[in-house]
């Protein structure tokens, strides 16, 4: 847990940790550490304010939000923002604002993950107990809730997510920007927040909605899954952070459009990779139990393609396996292994792997079309490709050729320019 400093000076005027590794060159060497320094200073100030309100609130909620934000996660969104800013010519003048906006991105990610775990009923996150699970363990006598009521831990976690979002908004509002930059940043920030919520709702709405039959229904299911991936992951995780970095550097419209297109492709690839790892990954690497998406009833692109393919072939056995697994919180290891076999046998995993490669290739072409500074552009290119790379702990795919008709499924819901 963090300990507040004695300073009550507004964070918009503070120095020290807010500067992040002292220079652009220092930040370039370790972006996550620089953002972490800024976060620590900003969060220390907020915990101090929380303590003036109530010690219990500060200990149970404010400190936990800070702890969650500071520990775990790869600062991927922050790195996209930073390297976009640098590739668009941003330098020392833009550095303080870039690091503060990056810190705000980390806090809004905390909000998203804490609430996501509540909605999914996930007990683990980043290799340890989820936010709401830890609160339940701290107050075991509060577990019992009236029929139909939300548990204490879930309710408190919602407040934690709210607090993370409030802190993120405050940081964005209190940051000093260059001339003409504030309106662009605020516009992008508003868009990012609404897109995140829309994507989360589509994800929630899609749980248990994947039982449609027939080829047309299959196309609709995959289109919905791709649209959810775009809103929940591609825009929020990659495209908007890139756009924020470009805005901070004062990039022109052409450069910003090219960056956004590259980011959208890489972001969709990122979500498709996450779909694969959610079923085939090692929990010790992914930080969450395998099969959680299935148990929650989430119709991922991977599952949607498998269902659509099985339905079009009249493969009732594969459909039965998928339908029995989707939304089944009691799914066993044996049941998950059957699901894996279906995802391979239908060609869905091969198709998704191939789609990831194609999305990354398109993203690389879009990035090359932008007028970017080198060597920052090379760092950005590597980051875009790495975001959808397989993690260790995910077995390599030995899935055979992609079946006819599947590639068309995976373009459903994707804009023409991003195919």
Secondary structure, 3 states (H helix, E strand, C coil): CCCCCCCCCCCCCCCHHHHCCCCHHHHHHCHHHHHHHHHHHHHHHHHHHHHHHCHHHHHHHHHHHHHHHHCCCCCHHHHHHHHHHHHCCCCHHHHHHHHHHHHHHHHHHHHHHHHHHHHHCCCEECCEECHHHHHHHHCHHHCCCCCCCCCHHHHHHHHHHHHHHHHHHHHHHHCCCCCCHHHHHHHHHHHHHHHHHHHHHHHHHHCCCCCCCCHHHHHHHHHHHHHHHHHHHHHHHHHHHHHHHHHHCCCCHHHHHHHHHHHHHHHHHHHHHHHHHHHHCCHHHHCCCCCHHHHCCCCCHHHHHHHHHHHHHCCHHHHHHHHHHCCCCCCCHHHHHHHHHHHHHCCHHHHHHHHHHHHHHHHHHHHHCCCCCCCHHHHHHHHHHHCCCCCCCCCCCCCCCCCCCHHHHCCCCCCHHHC
